[in-house]
Amino acid sequence: MHAGFEYQSLKMFALRVGWDNDHLTTGAGVKYWDWRLDYALALQEEFGNIHLLSVGWRFGLSISEVEMQKGKEILAELTQSKAQEHNRRGLQYLKRGQYQKAVDEFEKAMSWVESSREISRNLKQAQAALHIRAAKKKYKAGERFFKKKFYIDALLAWRETAKLNPKYPKIKTKLASAKRAMEKQLIRQKVRAKKKISKKQNRSQNLFREGVGFYLDGKFARAIEKWERALKINPGFKQAQVYLA
């Protein structure tokens, strides 16, 4: 009967014990890099104790290391194949003018490799084309808003254009014209608002005076009706508030 047991520590040291037919065997070993030293002791009654000492040097790769290296090579081929597959798709989308899909494919390709100048260059090209298209779209939207006199929306759209492509033709001029038009529009709105307020004040004052006339004539119900209408038009009308109190 043959049996044995080995205990390893730190993948360097080994202790062994076994049974060879009717003899007890023990041993130990040390492994360092490609070198190893083994010692064995066999306890026999017929020939006495037998001591075995061996020194070994390993060259080349072990089977497990060869398998590991082969696995790495297969994985590298697979990742490179996946990266190139996504890169080819990205180039097709780029040629068709489908820039967002191209960007997505190039980003997927980059996720399969640590670095690639070709894929990185293609990604930057697709991103630049995407920004140019987006800038053009925002620019046209700004022109539509400007024609409709939506100057604030036009200004925001052209700001996005400048952000996407700072060198877009005439964008600085467009931004300046939209800002001027917006400021003039706000001024006109303020003037109209003041005129509207003035009309309300005049109307409420006329109603108040009519109410005073009715009050002096002793027509109190009509007077109250006029003052309440004056307050409805101008809630801050203090004189009407005093007379109604």
HELIX and SHEET records of a PDB file:
HELIX    1   1 ILE A   63  ARG A   96  1                                  34    
HELIX    2   2 TYR A   99  TRP A  112  1                                  14    
HELIX    3   3 ARG A  117  LYS A  147  1                                  31    
HELIX    4   4 TYR A  151  LEU A  164  1                                  14    
HELIX    5   5 ILE A  171  LEU A  216  1                                  46    
HELIX    6   6 PHE A  220  ILE A  233  1                                  14    
HELIX    7   7 LYS A  238  LEU A  244  1                                   7    
SHEET    1   A 5 HIS A   2  SER A   9  0                                        
SHEET    2   A 5 PHE A  13  ASP A  20 -1                                        
SHEET    3   A 5 HIS A  23  TYR A  32 -1                                        
SHEET    4   A 5 TRP A  35  LEU A  43 -1                                        
SHEET    5   A 5 ILE A  50  TRP A  57 -1                                        
END                                                                             
